[in-house]
């Protein structure tokens, strides 16, 4: 994986910035309306609306969290990204996400903790 970002990777980086800063209203420009979250909360609505509610919930619970992307790998319409999430007073955690790009938006994603 490289630290470079182009095309879909730039879109994933933008999603990270939106989530980190709580600008949930910008998700309309980044996610397809029927975006699939492969790791939904038990009560999460489907599509972009559900992702927006999940993101708002997370920002409410962890307003001080920060994301730092460390690697991207882009293969056609799929972007694999790795990042570190930092929370004040806690150990940082490393995450890997697989993002499917359709046109100029994210159509699906799955995120797993890797460290």
Secondary structure, DSSP 8 states (H G I E B T S, - for coil): -BS---THHHHHHHHHHHHHHT-GGGGGGTEEEEEEETT--TT--SHHHHHHHHHHHHHHH-TT-EEEEEEEEEETTEEEEEEEEE-TTS--EEEEEEEEEETTEEEEEEEEE--
